[in-house]
Amino acid sequence: MLGTQMRPVRPDDEEGLRRFLSGLSLHTQTLRFFTGVSRPAASLVRALLAVDDRRDALVATMAGEIVGHAMSYRGGCADVEVAVVVADAWQGMGLGPELVDALLARAAARGARTVGMDVLGENRRVLRLIRRAWPDARTKVSSGSVEVTAMINQAAVFAE
């Protein structure tokens, strides 16, 4: 998409990921992390870079700079839980759905059949995308967030 590249995270992405997170607006930080992270803690950055048999993570880059991050982990209310954040200037261009599609394809290849996510109730854009991609998704509202569980094979096209 528009010259971006998508790839798995690498340990040497630590500083780039820190810059990316620091550059997000407070609103975008809150939609993703449910709080502001203007000075991302080293533990948060390490957690977003962690890849092992239970966790996967991808970044989208433009000219070598991170403009999107998506991660998944096994466990929780579904086979795999996903979370994504895109730089403010890149929102609404389909980058988030592309990252989610790539993560879900990787998770499905490892046997995941269901996907879960927690979405802040005010994140109307993402909730609309979820309703279009997974009309049969189960949702549960809890303390201002929406817990979503859906079948991965129903999400063949998750595009704006």
C-alpha positions in Angstrom: 0.0 0.0 0.0 1.4 3.4 -1.0 5.0 2.3 -0.7 4.7 0.7 2.7 6.3 -2.7 3.5 5.0 -5.2 6.0 7.3 -7.6 7.8 7.8 -9.4 11.1 9.2 -7.4 13.9 12.9 -7.7 14.7 14.9 -7.1 17.9 16.6 -4.1 16.2 13.2 -2.4 15.9 13.3 -1.3 19.5 14.2 2.3 18.9 12.0 2.7 15.8 9.1 1.3 17.7 9.7 3.6 20.6 9.7 6.6 18.2 6.5 5.3 16.6 4.7 5.0 19.9 5.9 8.4 21.1 4.7 10.0 17.8 1.1 8.7 18.2 -1.5 11.2 19.3 -2.9 10.8 22.8 -6.2 9.8 21.3 -4.6 7.1 19.2 -2.5 5.8 22.1 -5.6 5.6 24.2 -7.6 3.7 21.6 -4.8 1.1 21.3 -3.6 0.9 24.9 -6.6 2.3 26.8 -4.1 4.9 28.2 -1.5 7.4 27.0 2.0 6.2 26.5 3.8 9.4 25.5 7.0 7.9 27.1 6.7 4.2 26.3 8.3 2.1 29.1 11.0 -0.3 28.0 8.9 -3.2 29.2 6.0 -2.2 26.8 8.4 -1.9 23.9 9.9 -5.3 24.6 6.4 -6.8 24.9 5.5 -5.4 21.5 8.6 -6.9 20.0 8.2 -10.3 21.6 7.8 -13.2 19.1 7.7 -16.8 20.2 5.4 -19.9 19.9 2.5 -17.9 21.5 3.1 -14.4 20.2 3.5 -12.9 16.7 4.1 -9.3 15.7 4.3 -7.3 12.4 5.3 -3.8 11.5 4.4 -1.7 8.5 7.2 0.6 7.4 7.6 3.6 5.1 11.1 4.7 4.1 12.4 2.6 7.0 10.2 4.2 9.7 7.5 2.2 11.5 4.0 3.5 10.6 2.0 0.5 12.0 2.3 -2.3 14.5 0.1 -5.4 14.9 0.4 -8.2 17.3 -1.3 -11.5 18.2 -1.0 -13.9 21.0 -2.5 -17.3 21.8 -4.8 -17.5 24.8 -7.6 -15.5 26.2 -11.2 -15.8 25.0 -10.2 -17.0 21.5 -7.5 -19.1 19.8 -5.7 -15.9 19.1 -6.1 -12.3 20.3 -5.1 -9.4 18.1 -4.3 -5.7 18.5 -3.2 -3.1 16.0 -2.2 0.6 15.9 -1.4 2.8 12.9 0.3 6.2 12.9 -2.3 9.0 12.8 -1.3 10.2 9.3 -1.8 6.7 8.0 -5.2 6.0 9.5 -8.2 5.4 7.2 -6.0 4.1 4.3 -6.5 0.4 4.9 -3.1 -0.3 6.6 -4.7 -1.5 9.8 -6.9 -4.1 8.1 -3.9 -5.2 6.0 -1.9 -5.8 9.1 -4.8 -7.7 10.7 -5.3 -9.9 7.6 -1.6 -10.8 7.6 -1.6 -11.7 11.3 -4.7 -13.8 10.9 -3.3 -15.6 7.9 -0.2 -16.4 10.0 -2.3 -17.5 13.0 -4.6 -19.7 10.8 -1.5 -21.4 9.3 -0.6 -22.4 12.9 -4.1 -23.7 13.6 -6.0 -20.8 15.1 -9.7 -20.8 14.2 -11.1 -18.0 16.4 -9.9 -14.4 16.9 -10.6 -12.1 19.8 -10.0 -8.5 20.5 -10.8 -5.8 23.0 -11.9 -2.5 21.4 -12.5 0.7 23.3 -16.3 1.5 23.0 -15.6 4.9 21.5 -13.5 3.4 18.7 -16.4 3.6 16.2 -14.2 3.1 13.1 -12.9 -0.2 14.2 -16.2 -1.4 15.5 -17.7 -0.7 12.1 -14.9 -2.6 10.4 -15.5 -5.5 12.7 -19.3 -5.6 12.0 -18.6 -5.6 8.3 -15.9 -8.3 8.4 -17.6 -10.5 11.0 -21.3 -9.9 11.0 -21.7 -13.0 13.2 -19.1 -12.0 15.8 -20.0 -12.3 19.4 -19.6 -9.1 21.4 -19.7 -8.3 25.0 -19.6 -4.8 26.5 -17.6 -4.6 29.7 -16.3 -1.4 31.5 -16.3 0.8 28.4 -14.7 -1.8 26.0 -16.2 -4.3 23.6 -14.9 -7.8 23.7 -15.2 -9.4 20.3 -14.8 -13.0 19.3 -15.2 -14.3 15.7 -14.2 -17.1 13.4 -11.1 -16.4 11.4 -12.4 -17.9 8.2 -15.2 -15.4 8.2 -12.7 -12.6 8.0 -11.4 -13.3 4.5 -11.7 -9.6 3.6 -11.1 -7.1 6.3 -10.8 -3.9 4.3 -12.2 -0.4 4.5 
